[in-house]
Amino acid sequence: MSKTAIIIGAGPAGLTAAYELLTKTDIKPIIFEATENIGGISKTFNYKQNRMDMGGHRFFSKSDTVMKWWTDLMPIQTVPSKDDILLNREIDLSKSEKEQDPNKIDDVMLVRNRLSRIYFLKTFFDYPVSLSFSTMKNLGVARIIKIGFSYTYSLLFKREEKNLEDFMINRFGKELYLTFFKDYTHKVWGVEPKDIPADWGTQRIKGLSIIKLLQQAVKKVLGTNKQDLKQKNTETSLIEKFYYPKFGPGHFWQLTAQKIQSLGGKIEMNKKIVKFETENNIVKSVTDDAGNKYVADYFFSSMPVQDLINGFDKKDDVVKDVAEGLEYRSFITVGLLVKDMVIKNNTKLKTYKNRVPDDWIYIQEREVKLGRLQVFNNWSPYLVKDYENTVWLGLEYFCNENDDMWNTKDEDFISFAKKELAQIKIIKEEDVLDGCIVKVPKAYPGYFGTYKKFDIIKDFVNKYENLFLVGRNGMHKYNNMDHSMLTAITAVSNIINGIKTKDNIWSVNTEQEYHESKSDNV
Ligand SMILES: Cc1cc2nc3c(=O)[nH]c(=O)nc-3n(C[C@H](O)[C@H](O)[C@H](O)COP(=O)(O)OP(=O)(O)OC[C@H]3O[C@@H](n4cnc5c(N)ncnc54)[C@H](O)[C@@H]3O)c2cc1C
């Protein structure tokens, strides 16, 4: 009889695990998803045919395996998108012989350019901050001199990198850190950078520094910065092109779910797994919140580590305490449909009706709680019901589950968000046509709380031979979609190859080499 695998969660990691099992083994997967949505935090919310991406998900990866995975399932456009046609804009289309025209078919991956800038002092700055002429002009001579001196000081007197503040000051100098990073990091995480371990910087900002920013700026000016979509020589924060499904990331994951079902895999929606029954080093069964028990040979979990440990039948107090002390950051997106924006395109890029060209904008203004602004028209013109006459915005607020922001009534929060955007002169309140709100719990696993003792949990779960922790919250790791997928791909490959260690799963997105190695099979 063929073996079975229970997969917890229909997000990118869970869906990838199921697809890999179906296409590479004879193990039969069944996914249990707690909500009514496919895609996890990479879902797309459809509000009256205006589609909202929770966070703005770029599809790019330094892993060839993932790039191929995405584009095999959803081919790249061969014909320009609606906005590129309207603007007569040239883009890198696929040369495939089979026509993939986003104006006629839906299951198609668009090629998009990334632009994201910082909005501060009611004007735009490059992101990542560059030391360009316009930055100097906007900041003023006195601040620039201070930045120069403090950067030189940071080069001469390196700090021991005990936390994120040290990490950033070592790379950017204290003044630039105070101007652009300190308050924003606090907005996102709700804690000061000095209370966040330096690991976070290593993983997210990686090799970025003033020197890298200057090199990138010079290459831009000299026009020697042409990259293909894998952009292997580009630091993560500088990646400039990406793929994007016509209707947002949820569209891609819906398509994957359909593929899984057509291959014989099962997906059970609205079933939350709450209990794990174990015997020696084996997980025997799981139980859902309605009390139904399911047995299987393998278990893949992309549910938050905290909930997983909480559901275990046997665990000691230390493991329990570390799991309970893990922290998360949640976030709220307010969708606002507006007639027009007050801010206009001040770049050389061509845009429709002279709208701003940014995919998203980091809001550094200190007088508002707003953290980031998505301009969905620029992600895909097909996300917006009436692209020509409206702009569809996503206002992102970072918060904690059950704090004041989280508990504010939806309509009050929408009107508060509207006011904030008008206050910093991005829109006029009277131009707002409609609005909606979506709350995303546990959007970010925190690298604070008991995270420093996370190895205790790792050792505990690694003991269970047939249990595989995968994904972002599933491993309490700041994984993007590609990393989340690679953890699932590696776990399935371990089963196929009889590899018992889980170390290669944990090391995805930790060891830089995996990005670069073309021959690896993850
Ligand atoms: C603001 C923001 C921007 C981002 N931008 C990008 C980007 O540009 N590019 C990129 O690649 N990635 C991006 N990401 C990361 C991406 O969203 C995640 O890496 C990815 O969704 C993680 O996939 P996952 O399957 O591990 O987890 P999730 O997406 O969280 O899915 C887990 C699933 O498990 C379900 N579940 C939880 N508990 C249970 C339970 N007990 N029983 C059953 N089901 C359960 C959940 O409902 C959910 O559907 C971004 C994330 C955020 C927050």
PDBQT file of the ligand as one rigid body, heavy atoms in Angstrom, charges set to zero:
ROOT
HETATM    1  C1  LIG A 601       4.784  41.982   4.046  1.00  0.00    +0.000 C 
HETATM    2  C2  LIG A 601       5.365  40.762   3.413  1.00  0.00    +0.000 A 
HETATM    3  C3  LIG A 601       5.974  40.849   2.161  1.00  0.00    +0.000 A 
HETATM    4  C4  LIG A 601       6.534  39.712   1.561  1.00  0.00    +0.000 A 
HETATM    5  N1  LIG A 601       7.116  39.833   0.336  1.00  0.00    +0.000 NA
HETATM    6  C5  LIG A 601       7.664  38.747  -0.256  1.00  0.00    +0.000 A 
HETATM    7  C6  LIG A 601       8.256  38.847  -1.549  1.00  0.00    +0.000 A 
HETATM    8  O1  LIG A 601       8.301  39.930  -2.151  1.00  0.00    +0.000 OA
HETATM    9  N2  LIG A 601       8.773  37.718  -2.100  1.00  0.00    +0.000 N 
HETATM   10  C7  LIG A 601       8.754  36.520  -1.455  1.00  0.00    +0.000 A 
HETATM   11  O2  LIG A 601       9.237  35.541  -2.018  1.00  0.00    +0.000 OA
HETATM   12  N3  LIG A 601       8.195  36.397  -0.228  1.00  0.00    +0.000 NA
HETATM   13  C8  LIG A 601       7.665  37.471   0.390  1.00  0.00    +0.000 A 
HETATM   14  N4  LIG A 601       7.094  37.353   1.634  1.00  0.00    +0.000 N 
HETATM   15  C9  LIG A 601       7.190  36.071   2.353  1.00  0.00    +0.000 C 
HETATM   16  C10 LIG A 601       6.090  35.076   2.001  1.00  0.00    +0.000 C 
HETATM   17  O3  LIG A 601       4.848  35.656   2.264  1.00  0.00    +0.000 OA
HETATM   18  C11 LIG A 601       6.295  33.833   2.849  1.00  0.00    +0.000 C 
HETATM   19  O4  LIG A 601       7.621  33.367   2.719  1.00  0.00    +0.000 OA
HETATM   20  C12 LIG A 601       5.420  32.651   2.477  1.00  0.00    +0.000 C 
HETATM   21  O5  LIG A 601       4.060  32.953   2.380  1.00  0.00    +0.000 OA
HETATM   22  C13 LIG A 601       5.614  31.583   3.552  1.00  0.00    +0.000 C 
HETATM   23  O6  LIG A 601       4.979  30.423   3.147  1.00  0.00    +0.000 OA
HETATM   24  P1  LIG A 601       4.594  29.312   4.192  1.00  0.00    +0.000 P 
HETATM   25  O7  LIG A 601       3.836  28.280   3.443  1.00  0.00    +0.000 OA
HETATM   26  O8  LIG A 601       5.778  28.914   4.946  1.00  0.00    +0.000 OA
HETATM   27  O9  LIG A 601       3.672  30.022   5.280  1.00  0.00    +0.000 OA
HETATM   28  P2  LIG A 601       2.300  30.763   5.176  1.00  0.00    +0.000 P 
HETATM   29  O10 LIG A 601       2.197  31.552   3.938  1.00  0.00    +0.000 OA
HETATM   30  O11 LIG A 601       2.150  31.473   6.480  1.00  0.00    +0.000 OA
HETATM   31  O12 LIG A 601       1.234  29.576   5.122  1.00  0.00    +0.000 OA
HETATM   32  C14 LIG A 601       0.989  28.759   6.220  1.00  0.00    +0.000 C 
HETATM   33  C15 LIG A 601      -0.422  28.206   6.108  1.00  0.00    +0.000 C 
HETATM   34  O13 LIG A 601      -0.652  27.332   7.197  1.00  0.00    +0.000 OA
HETATM   35  C16 LIG A 601      -1.965  27.529   7.679  1.00  0.00    +0.000 C 
HETATM   36  N5  LIG A 601      -2.011  27.063   9.075  1.00  0.00    +0.000 N 
HETATM   37  C17 LIG A 601      -1.465  27.670  10.165  1.00  0.00    +0.000 A 
HETATM   38  N6  LIG A 601      -1.734  26.954  11.266  1.00  0.00    +0.000 NA
HETATM   39  C18 LIG A 601      -2.427  25.869  10.872  1.00  0.00    +0.000 A 
HETATM   40  C19 LIG A 601      -2.981  24.763  11.546  1.00  0.00    +0.000 A 
HETATM   41  N7  LIG A 601      -2.845  24.617  12.886  1.00  0.00    +0.000 N 
HETATM   42  N8  LIG A 601      -3.653  23.830  10.833  1.00  0.00    +0.000 NA
HETATM   43  C20 LIG A 601      -3.801  23.956   9.487  1.00  0.00    +0.000 A 
HETATM   44  N9  LIG A 601      -3.300  25.001   8.794  1.00  0.00    +0.000 NA
HETATM   45  C21 LIG A 601      -2.618  25.932   9.477  1.00  0.00    +0.000 A 
HETATM   46  C22 LIG A 601      -2.170  29.023   7.532  1.00  0.00    +0.000 C 
HETATM   47  O14 LIG A 601      -3.542  29.357   7.539  1.00  0.00    +0.000 OA
HETATM   48  C23 LIG A 601      -1.490  29.284   6.180  1.00  0.00    +0.000 C 
HETATM   49  O15 LIG A 601      -2.397  29.140   5.120  1.00  0.00    +0.000 OA
HETATM   50  C24 LIG A 601       6.507  38.470   2.244  1.00  0.00    +0.000 A 
HETATM   51  C25 LIG A 601       5.872  38.395   3.492  1.00  0.00    +0.000 A 
HETATM   52  C26 LIG A 601       5.308  39.518   4.075  1.00  0.00    +0.000 A 
HETATM   53  C27 LIG A 601       4.647  39.413   5.414  1.00  0.00    +0.000 C 
ENDROOT
TORSDOF 0
